Amino acid sequence: MGSMLASFNIEKAIGPDGRPIIPSGRYTTTITSHVEPFKCAITPRSEHVKEMILSSDNEAI
């Protein structure tokens, strides 16, 4: 998990109008509460990270 956070920018998704999509912030009301699904943009922080991901085999991801 830490390497994911260190390797990628996780930001609000951009809507068709070019503006950020604001997550609702709602949670489920089940026994184990968790945030409802939302859209986001996940991009590599650098060209080096992008190349590492593209060159790795699928089992390592």
Backbone as CSV, one residue per row, in Angstrom:
resi,resn,N_x,N_y,N_z,CA_x,CA_y,CA_z,C_x,C_y,C_z
1,MET,0.820,-1.190,0.000,0.000,0.000,0.000,0.864,1.255,0.000
2,GLY,1.902,1.263,0.811,2.775,2.430,0.875,3.450,2.726,-0.449
3,SER,3.870,1.670,-1.156,4.526,1.901,-2.447,3.534,2.442,-3.474
4,MET,2.260,2.052,-3.374,1.239,2.616,-4.261,1.087,4.110,-4.008
5,LEU,1.001,4.484,-2.738,0.840,5.896,-2.401,2.063,6.708,-2.804
6,ALA,3.244,6.100,-2.712,4.474,6.801,-3.073,4.654,6.903,-4.582
7,SER,4.034,6.016,-5.349,4.262,5.946,-6.792,3.215,6.664,-7.636
8,PHE,2.035,6.887,-7.076,0.946,7.445,-7.866,0.334,8.681,-7.217
9,ASN,-0.162,9.578,-8.055,-1.006,10.679,-7.603,-2.440,10.171,-7.669
10,ILE,-3.178,10.327,-6.596,-4.583,9.930,-6.555,-5.377,11.212,-6.341
11,GLU,-6.114,11.598,-7.369,-6.781,12.902,-7.364,-8.242,12.760,-7.788
12,LYS,-8.983,13.847,-7.646,-10.373,13.866,-8.096,-10.400,13.666,-9.606
13,ALA,-11.382,12.900,-10.080,-11.573,12.722,-11.520,-12.057,14.039,-12.116
14,ILE,-11.825,14.212,-13.405,-12.274,15.410,-14.107,-13.496,15.040,-14.946
15,GLY,-14.559,15.812,-14.801,-15.794,15.556,-15.533,-15.720,16.043,-16.963
16,PRO,-16.749,15.757,-17.765,-16.764,16.168,-19.175,-16.724,17.685,-19.354
17,ASP,-17.119,18.420,-18.316,-17.084,19.881,-18.388,-15.716,20.443,-18.012
18,GLY,-14.757,19.547,-17.695,-13.407,19.986,-17.347,-13.226,20.355,-15.888
19,ARG,-14.267,20.193,-15.092,-14.184,20.527,-13.671,-14.032,19.256,-12.849
20,PRO,-13.375,19.353,-11.665,-13.211,18.171,-10.811,-14.559,17.629,-10.338
21,ILE,-14.662,16.298,-10.266,-15.855,15.638,-9.733,-15.648,15.489,-8.230
22,ILE,-16.521,16.080,-7.440,-16.413,16.045,-5.987,-17.080,14.768,-5.467
23,PRO,-16.328,13.887,-4.775,-16.946,12.684,-4.204,-18.028,13.063,-3.191
24,SER,-19.058,12.228,-3.083,-20.186,12.535,-2.198,-19.793,12.501,-0.724
25,GLY,-18.816,11.655,-0.375,-18.429,11.534,1.029,-19.379,10.661,1.829
26,ARG,-20.286,9.960,1.143,-21.237,9.088,1.829,-20.614,7.735,2.148
27,TYR,-21.091,7.143,3.215,-20.644,5.825,3.656,-21.804,4.856,3.626
28,THR,-21.499,3.564,3.502,-22.536,2.538,3.572,-23.018,2.431,5.018
29,THR,-24.176,1.841,5.188,-24.725,1.673,6.541,-24.771,0.202,6.929
30,THR,-23.845,-0.574,6.412,-23.772,-1.996,6.735,-22.978,-2.188,8.024
31,ILE,-22.818,-3.445,8.442,-22.081,-3.737,9.679,-20.668,-3.175,9.615
32,THR,-20.003,-3.384,8.481,-18.665,-2.806,8.297,-18.791,-1.628,7.337
33,SER,-18.955,-0.456,7.874,-19.168,0.750,7.086,-17.919,1.107,6.285
34,HIS,-18.127,1.515,5.034,-17.026,1.981,4.201,-17.555,3.022,3.218
35,VAL,-16.642,3.792,2.656,-17.033,4.851,1.730,-17.670,4.237,0.480
36,GLU,-18.701,4.911,-0.044,-19.336,4.454,-1.277,-18.364,4.657,-2.440
37,PRO,-18.478,3.847,-3.495,-17.575,3.997,-4.643,-17.633,5.411,-5.225
38,PHE,-16.498,5.879,-5.724,-16.424,7.191,-6.357,-15.343,7.160,-7.427
39,LYS,-15.441,8.061,-8.378,-14.455,8.147,-9.449,-13.243,8.931,-8.966
40,CYS,-12.064,8.510,-9.444,-10.839,9.238,-9.141,-9.869,9.048,-10.302
41,ALA,-8.829,9.854,-10.328,-7.778,9.748,-11.343,-6.509,9.262,-10.658
42,ILE,-5.944,8.164,-11.162,-4.713,7.607,-10.606,-3.656,7.690,-11.699
43,THR,-2.624,8.498,-11.466,-1.577,8.699,-12.467,-0.203,8.505,-11.839
44,PRO,0.762,7.974,-12.618,2.109,7.798,-12.075,2.736,9.154,-11.762
45,ARG,3.513,9.205,-10.678,4.143,10.458,-10.263,5.299,10.877,-11.161
46,SER,5.868,9.920,-11.898,7.006,10.254,-12.759,7.037,9.328,-13.964
47,GLU,7.822,9.712,-14.958,8.005,8.876,-16.141,8.687,7.562,-15.758
48,HIS,9.589,7.622,-14.781,10.284,6.419,-14.307,9.287,5.403,-13.745
49,VAL,8.358,5.853,-12.935,7.333,4.961,-12.367,6.479,4.378,-13.488
50,LYS,6.097,5.202,-14.434,5.290,4.736,-15.561,6.022,3.630,-16.321
51,GLU,7.301,3.820,-16.597,8.092,2.810,-17.310,8.206,1.520,-16.503
52,MET,8.385,1.630,-15.174,8.462,0.435,-14.328,7.168,-0.368,-14.391
53,ILE,6.039,0.310,-14.318,4.739,-0.364,-14.355,4.534,-1.038,-15.709
54,LEU,4.842,-0.328,-16.783,4.638,-0.887,-18.117,5.569,-2.054,-18.413
55,SER,6.757,-2.073,-17.804,7.711,-3.141,-18.090,7.576,-4.341,-17.150
56,SER,6.813,-4.200,-16.059,6.677,-5.311,-15.113,5.676,-6.331,-15.635
57,ASP,5.801,-7.569,-15.149,4.810,-8.568,-15.540,3.568,-8.399,-14.668
58,ASN,2.448,-8.900,-15.131,1.167,-8.699,-14.440,1.126,-9.301,-13.048
59,GLU,1.899,-10.339,-12.773,1.876,-10.961,-11.452,2.484,-10.063,-10.390
60,ALA,3.379,-9.172,-10.775,4.037,-8.302,-9.804,3.177,-7.113,-9.427
61,ILE,2.125,-6.865,-10.172,1.296,-5.677,-9.924,0.224,-5.978,-8.916
